[in-house]
Amino acid sequence: IFISILKTRPIKYSIIGEVKRPGIYKFEDESDPEFPSIIDAIRKSGGVTEKANLKEVILIRRMPGTDKEQKQAKLNLIDLVLKGDYNQNLYLFDDDIIKISKVKPSLEGDSSLKIASANLAPQSIFVSVIGQVNNPGTIEVRANTSLTQAVLMAGGPISWKSNRGNVDLLRINQNGSAKLTKYKLNLRSQISNDKNPVLLDGDIVKVNKSLLGNVSSGLGAISEPIKDFVSVYTLFKIID
């Protein structure tokens, strides 16, 4: 006997907690992935909020049988993105429950400049600059490096592809939350939290495309090598 699957059964799941549209969802459209994962579920619910603890995502799964037994797994999406640990992005089963908890209030204020300037801070840090720059990737910079300086150290923005008025800074906090802030890139700006912040270790800077860059991206994909990190872009998609 030969059996082939004509169409997979829709997967129903619940997502609660710190997402923009909590509720009950189904993966049943043609555009949905055939084997949806935790990341797919978060994106379908509109992404996480700024208060989401990405280090502690709970997956609750009903076990087979009539006893209604459940099993829980704690997942760390930060390890998925920054360390490439795909064991943190499990495939979904029918009736799974995803719970994203709220981060604990941080006792630290917004003192990035003071921390970076203090002698207790490391002399150098690692940041990632991706998107429309000439040399995207992870670079080692001094501890008091600003957003503008990091973009320049990554080769600077690609003149006709980059949108200098649309630069994202993604920061993963110690309590497990992730904050996305948008800036306008001004190469003459002095260091300030509002316009040109000091970067911290692990920060990710993304220079977005201009209108012309979007139009020409299809042609560029034929000849340009893939330099950016797919997993990092995934984090942008669930937070933005």
N, C-alpha and C positions, 0 to 999 in steps of 0.2 A: 504494500500500500504506500502510495506517495501522497504526501500532504503538503500543500503550499498555502501560504497566508495571502489572501486577497486584500484584506484591510485589517489593520490593527484596531483593537477595541479602544475607545476613548479612555484616557487616564484622568480620573477625577481626584483632586487633592484640595486640601484646605491650607491657607497661609494666614497666619495671625501675627500680631505684634507690630513691629516698627517697619511696615511697608506702606506705601502710599494708598493702595487699594486692597485692604485685607478682605478675605472672603473665600468662597468656594469656586474653583475653576476647573475647566476641562481642556485637555489637549485633544482636539478633534478636527481642527481646520487643516486644509491641505498645506498651509504655510507653516504649521506647527512642526517641530522636530519629531521624527519617528520615535526616538528614544529620549524623552525630555529629562533634564537633570535639575538639580537644585537651582542653578543659575538661570535656567530657562524659566522656572517657576517664578523666581523673583522678578525677572524682567517682565513677565506677563502681568504681574500685579502692580506694575508701574515703578518698580525700583524701591530701594530702601530709603528711609528718612535719615536725617543727619544724626538722630539719636540711636540708630541701630548699632548693636554690638556685633560686628562681623566676626569676632573671635569665638562667639558662642551662639551658633545657629543649631537649634534642636530639631532633629527629624524623628517623628513618632510614627512607627509602622506597626500595623496590625499583623499578627502572626497567623499562619494557616491553622485551621481547626475551629472548633466550636466554643472554645473557652474564652474567646475574645481577649486573648493575651496580647499585650503591646510591648514593643521594644523601642528603646530610645538610643539615639546616637548624637553626640555633640560634635559639630563640624566647625572648622576654622577657615573661613573664606580668605582671610589674610594670607595664610600659608598656601592656599590655592594660587593666589595671584602672584605673590612675591617669591615663593619657593617652588612653584610648579607642582605642588602636591595634588594631583588630580583625584586622590582618594577622598578628598574633602568635597568633591562635587559628585555625589551619588546620583544614580539614575532613580527616577521616581517609580513607585508602584501605586496601584489603584488604592484610594482612600488614605494615602499618606497625609500627615499633618506636619507643616513646617512652622516652627515658632521662632521668631526673631525678637530677642529680648532688648530692653532698653539699656544703654550704658549707664554705669554708675556715675554720679556727678563727680567731675574732676575737681580736685582741690587747687589745681594750678590755674592761674590766670593767663591771659594772652601776653606772655613775656618772651616772645621768640627772640627779640633782639638782645635782651639781657642774658638769656641762656646761651646764645651763640657767642656772646662777648665774654662770658665768664671763664675763668681759668679752669673751672671744673669740666667744661665741655671739651670734647675731642678736638684736636687741631684740624682734622679733616673729616668730611662726611661724604656719603655717596647719594647722589640724586639721579633721577632719570629724566631726560628731556626727549620727548617724542613728538611726532607730528611733522609739521612743515619746517624742519630745520635741516641744515646741510649734513650734519653728522649725528643722527638720533642715536640714543643709547644711554647706558649708565656711565656717569663720569664721577671722578673723585675731585672734590672742590674744597676750598677752605671753609671753616665752620661759619664764617660771617658772610658767606656769599649770598648775594641777592638774586631774585628771580631773573632780572635783566642780565646780570653777569653770567648766570648759568646758561641762558639762551645763547649768549655770545660765545661761550666756551664750547657749545655744541655746534659751532660753525655759523651761528646766526640764522635768522629766519630766511627762508627761500623767498626772494624778493617778489616774484609774481604769483606764488602759490599761497603764501601765508597771509593770514588775517591778523594783523597786529592788534586790532581792537577786540580780539576774541582769543584770549590765552587762559587756559585752565590750570589751576594749582590744586592737586589732590593730595591731601595730607591725612595719613592714618595716625590717629591718636593712640596713646598708650592704653586707654581704656577700651580699645576695640572699635571705636567709631571712626568714620571717615568723613572728612569735610571737603567739599568741592567749592572753590572760590574762583570767580572770573575776574580777570584783569585786562587792562589795555596796556600793551607793551610800548613803553616810551624809553628809548635808549638813553635819554638824558635825565631820567627821574632819579632823585635822591632816594636813599633807603627809607621806606616808611611802610607801615602795616597796610595802609590804604591803597598805595599805588605800586610799591616795589618792595615786597616783604623779604626779610631774611629767610633763607631756606633751612629746613631741618633735615636730619638724616632720614632717608627713605622717601622724601618728597618726590612727587611726579609732576612734571610740567609738560603740558600739551599745547603746542601751537596749532591752532585749527586752520582749516583751509579757507582761502578766499573764494569768492564766486568763480573767478577764473580757474582756480585750482580744482574746484569741483567739476567744471566742464571738461577740463583736460585730464582728469584722473584716469579715464578709460584708456587713453593713449599712453599715459605714463606707466600704467600697470604692465604693459607689454615689455618695456625695456628696463624699468627700474627694479633693483633688487628689493626684497622685503627686508626692512631693517627694524621695524617697530615690533613691540612685544604684543602678541595676540592676547595673552592673559591680562596684561595691563589695560588694554582697550576694553576687555570684558568688564573690569571693575568700573571703568568710566560709564559703561552702558547701564549698569544697575544702580548707579548713584545719581547720574545726571537726569 
